Amino acid sequence: IGNMIFLHITFGDLFTSAGWLGLKLIFFIILLGIGMAVSPKTARHRAMLLDQMNQINPPEDANDKMEALNSKQTVFFLVNWVLVIIIVLLTLFKP
């Protein structure tokens, strides 16, 4: 938004002459969506599974579920970093 004000860019310009700024905005919204929707849900599932694993009779497939949740969390962590790097590169090198 600071770039939009500084460069006098309107919302209509985001996808024409200032496409790099529109891409940054889209990637940021995707990053925000992942951070607000996927990460808390995965953390909640992991916490519930850990509680179940600490009971006297834990579920037999708990380790498999934990591995799946850990893999999911790793994938989204990597996706988040890729999006952040793309946003930074678009900021530095304004194509």
N, C-alpha and C positions, 0 to 999 in steps of 0.2 A: 504494500500500500504506500509505503514511503517512496518507492521508485515511481509509482504512478503519479504521486503529487509532484515529485522533483522533476520528472520528465514530461509533465503535463499530458498524461495519457488518460484517455477516457476508457470506459468499460468496453466500448465498441472496438477500440484499437487493440485490445488484448489478444484478439485472435486474427488480426491482420498484420499491421506494421510492427506491433510489439508482441509477436508470438511467443518469444522466450519468457515474457512476463506472465502470459496466460498459462504456459506450461508449468512455470513455478507455482502458480496458484493452484492448478489442478493437482500437481504432485503433493503440495502441502495439504490440500483437502483430503487426499487419499491417505497420507501419513496420519492426519488427525483422526480420520475414520478408523484406521487400524488401531491407533492408540486408545481410542475411546470405546470401541466395540469388541475387538478380539482380545486384547491384552487382559482387561479385567475379567472377562469371561473365563479365559484360560487359567488365570490365577485363582479364581473361585473354584474351578473344577479341581485344580491341584490341591488346594487347601482341604476340600471335602474328601478327596482321595487319601490324603495324608491322615486325616482324622479316622477314616475307615481302616487304614493300615495299622494304626496304633491301637485298635481294639483287640480284644482277646482272640476273636475269630475273624481275621481279615479276609476279604474276598480273594479267591485264588488267582484271579486275573488282574490283581491290583498292580503288579509289577509291569505287566504288558500295557495297562492303561497309563501308568506313569511314564513309561518310555514313549508312548504315543503323544502324551501331553508335552513332554520335554522336546520331542522332535518338532511338534507344532510351534512351540515357543521359540525354538531355535530358528525355524524358517521365517517366522514373522520378525524376529530380531534382525536377521540378515536383510529382509526386505526393507525394514525401516532404515537401516544404515545405507542401503543402496539409494533409497529415495532422498535421504539427507545429503548424500554425496552429489546426486544429480542436482538438487536444489542449490547447493553451494557452487557447483560448477556453472550452472546457469547464471548465478549471481556474479561470479567472477568474469566469465567469458562472454556474456551477452551476445549470443550468435546473431 
